[in-house]
Amino acid sequence: MATLFGDVRPGDLITANFWNQVLHVIQSHETRIVALEGEALSGGGEVTIKNISPSPAHVGDTLTITGTNFGLPTSNTVTIAGIRVTQFLPGSGDTQLIVTIPNVQGVPQNGEQVTLLVGNPNGSAPAFIFTLLPAQATIPTGELFVSLTQAPTDPQLVAGKTYNFVFTVTAITSMDETYALAPAVDLGWPVTALDNLNRPTTQLFLAKGDPPNGTKQNVTVQVTIPNGAATNTVGQLSLLVTSMRNPQQLFKGSGNIPIKVGSAAPPATDKIVLSFNKVQAGGTFTNGTVNIPPNNIQVEVDFTALIKDPGKYHIDLKVQGDPQNKWTPQLGGSSTLATFTTNTNNLIMTGLSAAPGAPDAQFILTVSSSDSPPAIAQFSQPIHAGT
């Protein structure tokens, strides 16, 4: 780069001639900049739209518009389905404009044809028609089911040994997701979730699951009964599965599964999968426990039953750990449930009230088939009288 001016030393006289030279150079640069901007705007031809990407596109997508003679991005007016784009993203220039598709309302699920318009001082491009789809969901929604499907076959579970319990996680969900796994035994016994290569893991990936079958995957939970654990000691095993992106709405636990030292493991089944759904107004759900105010007012507590085979099923409720009968459970409908297709997802509504002084207990839901021998599933939900 050529040197335009010599250095000014302390004490030198700065003359009018010197300042005029500086101003002339500044003016020359300004003239050149204006000329370049005008050239960019004119582009040497008409404005055109050659292509867009992606195509089709969703509401909210980043859209790249390829064409000619866009000039300065901010000189353009861009509308999609009649809605003006208000910002041009980095990378926009004379041959492409990068924008975010605005929030077009009422786009049907299978999409619709919309018009893209681009105009600037050099003219307007012919209308460009493309298929616009509704916004893509960014978090998974749906239903999870967690059931014990394989238990140890030992006639007795003894202290000092490690046992494998296999849970099946079923996801009827809107998209692929990774879930956090949280196995636990309430007595603090060592417990670890294992992947399909028998390596310790804290996460599980499940692909999108369409109804009615969803996507299924097994999780092995390894439990060690500590040395010295007394016979008849009962530890409550549970597995909580929680969506990484939607932890407040997409999670499910297995319920408490009793492991009694000196007894056989509880039976496992994949024919009936029970799970907690939600507690309605008046109660709360915190850290896996349903909280009911101790005021003798009934609160609705809902469960879901994923039933594999068509048939008739019996529903039974009880509260365990309440010797003074301070808790009152009640079914919200019939005690008989009939299904007519495979893998039906059934809502079971119950009511639960607590009297003052009601102890922490387990709310037990049992569903059994009318077959002989019957298929039986039991779900144990911790309950607390309070908020």
N, C-alpha and C positions, 0 to 999 in steps of 0.2 A: 504494500500500500504506500502510495506517494506521501511524503511529508508536506502538508499544506502550509504550515507556519513554523517559523523557528521558535525556539524556547525564549520565553521572556525572563530576563534575569532581574534580581532585585536592584532597584534604582533605575531601570530602563524607563524611557519615556514612552507611554502608550498613546499613539497619535490617532487622529481621526481617520487617517488613511488605513491604519492597521485595523481599526474597528469596521471600516467599510468593507475591507477584504473578508473579514469574518462573516459579516451579514450577507455578503454576496454568495459565499459558500453555502450558508444555511438556506438561503432562498433557492439556490440551485438544487439542493437536496430535496426541499419541499416540493419543487416543481416536478422533479423526477418521481417522487412518491405518488403524487396526485396522478401523474400519467400512468404509472403502473397500476394503481387502483382502478382507474378508468378502463385500462386494458383488461383487467381481471373481470370487471363487470360486463364489459361488452363480449368478451370471450371469443370474439371473431365469428360468432354464429348464433343460431337460435338455441333456446333452452330445450333440452330433451331429457326424458327419463328412459334409460335403456333397460334397467332391470332393478329388482329389489331382492334383498336377502335378509332373513329367511323367507321362503314362500312355500306354502301359506305361512302366515304369521299370527301370533297371539296378541291380544291386548296386553300391553305392558312389555312386550319384547323390544329389544334394541334392533331397529330397522336401518339397514344400509341401503340408501337410494343411489344407484349408479347412473350417471348421465353426463351431459356436457353443459358448459357455460353457466354453471351455478354462481361463479364469481365468489364474492365474499359470502360466507354462509349466512351472516346476519342480514344480508340484503334480500334474502328469500322469504317468501310466505309459503308455508307448507301446511296443507290440511289433509286429514285422513277422516273419511266418513263425515266431512263437514266440520270437524273439530280441529282447531289450529294448534300446531306444535309450537311450544313456547321456548324450546331450548335446543341448540345444536351441540352434539357431543364432540369431544376431541377426535381429530381425524377427519373432520368435515373440511371440504375444500371445493375447488372449481369442478371436480369430476365426481364427487360423492358427498352426500349429506347423510349424517348419522344422527338418528333421532330415536326417542322413545315413543312407542305407539300410545296415544292418549287413552283415557278410560272411556271407551265407546260402550254405551249401555245397550243392553238387550240383545247382545250377539247370541244367536242360538248355538246349541252344543255342537252341531255339525258345521257351523260357520256360515258366513254370508259374503256376498260380493260387495266390496266397498270401493270408493274412488279416492285415489291419491292425486293431489294437485300441487304443483310447484310453480311459483312465479316470482320474477324479480324485475328490476328496471329494464332488463333486456328483453322481456316478454314472458310468456307462459308456455309451459310444456303441455302437449296434449295429455288429456286425462289418462291416468294409468289405473286399470282395474285389477284388483287382487282379492284373494280369499282371506278374510279375517276370522280367526277363531277366538272363542272367549279366553279370558286369562287362565293361565295354567295355575293349578294349586301349588303352593310352595311348602305346605306341611301335610303330612298324611292324616287321614281320618278313617274311622271305621271301628272295628271291634276286635279285641284280642280274647283268646281263651287259653288258659293254662291248666293242664290236667296231668295227674300222675298216671302214667300208662305202663310203667314197669317198676315193680318193687322187688327187693331181695326175697329169695325163696327160702332162706334159712328158717328153721322152725322156731328159733329164738334169736333175738338180737342181743349181743352180749357186749359188755364193757371192754374197751381196748381194741376193738375191731373197727374197720372202715367199710361202709356199705354204699352201694350205688343205687340211687333212685332216678329213674328216667321220666322226665316230664315232656309232654308234647305241647308245643306252642302253636296255636292256630291263629293266623292273621287273615281277617276279612277286611282288607284295607285298600285305600285308593292309590297307593304308590309304594315303591320300594322304600325300605327304611332299615336303619340300624337301631337296635334296642339295647338298653342297659339291663344287665342281669344282676339281681340282688338276691342270692339265696341266703337263708338264715335259719338258725335254730334258736328259739327264745332263751334257752339256757346257756347260750354262748359256746356250744360245741363247735369244733372246727368244721367248716363247711366250704366247699369249693365247687364252682360250676366248671364243667369241662366241655371243650368243643368236640367235633366229630373225630379228631385225632387224639383225644384224651389229653389235651393240653389245657391248663387253667385259662379261663377267659372271663371277661366281664361284659362281653357284648355278643349280640346275635344279629345277623343279617337275615331279613326275610323279604322276599320279593312281594310285589303287589299281589293281593289275594282277592280274586273275584268270588262272589257268592255262587252257590251255597258252600262249596268245599273249602275255599280259601287256600292259603299256603301253609304247609305244616313243616315243622322241624323239631327234632328231639334235642333236649338239653339234659345231659347227665349231671346230677348233683351228688357230690361225694360227701358223705357225712361220717365223721369219726366220733364214736361214743368214747368219752375219756375213760382211762383207767380209774377204777374206784367208783364209777357211777353205780349207785345202788339198784338192785332189782326193783322193778315197778316204777322207777323214775321215768317220767314222761317228758320228752322234749318235743316242741311243736315246730315241725319243719315247714318252711314256706319258700316260694320262689316268686319274686316280683319282677315283672317284665315291663319296661317303660320306654316309650318312644323318645329318641334323642331330640327330635325337632318339635314334638308336640307333647311334652311330658305332663301338661296339666289336664289333657283330655284323652290321651291314648296310652293307657296303662292297664295292667291287670295282674292280679295275684292269684296264686293257686289256692288260697285259703290255708288254714293250719292243718297239717297232717301229723297226727300223733305218732311218735316213735317211742315205744315202751320197752325199757330194758327188761329182758327176760321173756318177751312175747314176740310173736311173729309180726312182720311188717303189715301195715294195713293193705287191703286189696287195691289193685289198680284196675282202671277201665278206660277205654276210649269210646264207649258207646254213649255215655252221658257226661258232658263237660259242664260243670257249674261254675259260675263266677259272680262276684259282686258287680252290680251295675251302677247304682247311685243311691244316695239318700236325698229325699225331697226336703222342701222347706220345713224348718223346725229342727232339723238335725244337721250335723256336719260330718265330714270325713277327713280325718287327719292322721297321717303316718300309718295308714292301713287300718285305722280303728274308726268304727261308727260311733259318734257321740250323740246321745239322746238326752234332752233335759229331764231331770228327775221330778216331773210334775204330773205324772199319770196321763199325759196327753199323747195319743198315738201319733207316730211319725211314719210315713211311708218309706220303706226300704226295699229297693228293687234289685232283683238278681236276674241273670240270664242263664238259660239252659240250652246248650247246643246238643241236640239229640240226633244220633246217627241213623237209627232205624225207625220206620213208621210203627206206630202202636199206641197203646194206652199206658200212661204212667201215673204213679201216685206221688203226691207231694206231702211232705211232713215237716213240721217245724218244732223245734224245742230250744230251750236255753240251758246250757250246761255251766255249772259253777254258780248256781243261784239257789242255795238250800232253803231260803225263806220266800222264794217265789216273788221277788220284787220286780221281776221282768215279766211282761205279758206279750207273747208273740201272737200274731193272727194272720191268716191268709187273706189276701185281698180278693180272692175269687174262689173257684172250685178247687177241691183237693185232687181232682183228676185232670190230667192233661192228655189230649189226643193229638197225635201227629200223623200226617198222611203222605209225606215225602221224606226222602233221605236228607240228612244234615239240616234240620230245621232249627232256626234260632228263635227261642221262645222267651218272652218276658214273664217273670214271676214276680207279682207285686205282693208284698207283705206289709203288715203293720207291726210296730214295736213301741211299747211304752215302758217307762221306768218309774217306779215309785221312789220317794225319797229314801236314800240309804241303799239303793240298788248297787250290788258289787260289780266290779269288772268281771265279765263273763264271756262265753262263746255262744253266738247265735248259730244254731246248726240247721242247715237246710238239707233235706234228703229227698232225692228223686229216685224212684225205683220202677222198673217195668213190670208188666203183668205176666211176663214170661216165667217159665219154670225151667231152670232156676232163674230168678230175676236178675237183671242188670241193675246195679245200685251205685249211685254216686252221692257223696256227701261233701258239703262245703261248710267250713267252720269260719265264721266271721267274728273277730274280736269286737266287743261292744263295751261302751263306757257311759255311765250316767253322769252327764255334765256337758260342758261345751269345750 
